[in-house]
Amino acid sequence: MSKDINEEISRCIIKMLLKEPFYAHFLSGVIREVTDKVPTAAVGFKSGKIALYVNENFFLKELRSMTERVAVIKHETLHIIFKHLFRMKTKTYDNQLFNIAADIVVNQLIAPWKLPDSAVTLETFPELKLPKDKSVEWYYENLKKNASKDSEYMKRLMEISEQGTHSDHKMWGENENFSMEVVETEVDRMIIQAKDRTPIKDHGTIPLGIKSLIQSIIEKRNPQIDWKRALKLFSSTSRRTRVYHTMKRFSKRFGTRPGIKIKRFQKLAVAIDTSGSINIDDFNTFFSEIHSMWKFGAEVDVLECDADVQKKYSYRGRTPEFVHGGGGTSFDPVFEHIRSNRFERYDGCIYLTDGYAPEPKIKPPCKVFWCITKDGKVGPHLKFGRVVKMTN
């Protein structure tokens, strides 16, 4: 593998970092691979993660300038952000038409970089007078409608597809026996992380379409429980405190800085139902709630449980790549685990579940807060604490 190609890709990303940092920060989470498996550049999947593939000969010899190379990398990045490589498998598309429609979408956002001459843009089809800023589905349906009415036009579309452009789409929708939903959730996380890392002064370089996408992700991930308020209910039983030295306060004893600040903290056992009845959307909701608890200062131990406790770990702000379980549901193993590990001294147990399990027989040595999924079962079988049903 040539050192020059990797250095050139890095230089391109640095150029993006200076002008459009959002894309550069997003790319920090994407695997990069130089390969002859693709004729130009492409995005796809590798070991359950998103990967950027680049052909060395194409990138260094056929692309004539730095601005074209940056344009190609940004083009591939936009395909990931708009999730085009996931949509290919969500319904039955004509792959050639979908490829053209997807390129029309992303190539509207390439400026200030210069696209290679082979790029498919709105100007490729002047007779259609295609409007700007439409979705890939809108352009696909329009291209398909016109192709069905005009055989010569259809022939032209196929020629464009067969001639190829600077982007290869053959790996879209392909996977290696991993969950596409999990990878898509990771892309959402990468998008939010890139936005958070982008300085406020550079937010104007993020297109409106991507800002709308970011907002929809944030709304989807927003917790449904007011954990700041809920954690106060648990804090009343906590006897543990942490002492901080702070320059914002005077010492009451000596009248000098720094003073001290005493803060209560909560340690929670958060059980997530990993039984076969829980779907990927439920897990996304669960971890949104867990993240909110953690963000508001709780120390969180996660217990993954179906009919048994499958795994226990401390939550540190990052969603795991997969969870363990898939069997039946029983609440007692979590409560037995808490009773058997009293030295952990949990202030409360949050149970995230759909509620479909027998009534627990084991009483935990702490308060319980049941969070039931929107389609879950609420009833008297949920003992030992408060029950809240999530609405979305």
Secondary structure, DSSP 8 states (H G I E B T S, - for coil): --HHHHHHHHHHHHHHHHH-HHHHHHHTTSEEEE-SSSSSEEEEEETTEEEEEE-HHIIIIIS-SHHHHHHHHHHHHHHHHTTHHHHTTTS---HHHHHHHHHHHHHTT-TTS---TT---GGG-GGGT--SS--HHHHHHHHHHHHHH-HHHHHHHHHHHHH--SEE-TTTT--SSS-HHHHHHHHHHHHHHHHHHS-GGGGGGS-HHHHHHHHHHHHHHS-SS-HHHHHHHHHTT---EEEEEETTS--TTTS-S-EEEEEE--EEEEEEE-STT--HHHHHHHHHHHHHHHHTT-EEEEEEESSSEEEEEE--S---S-----S---SHHHHHHHHHTGGG--SEEEEEE---S----S--SSEEEEEE-TTS--STTS-SEEEEE---
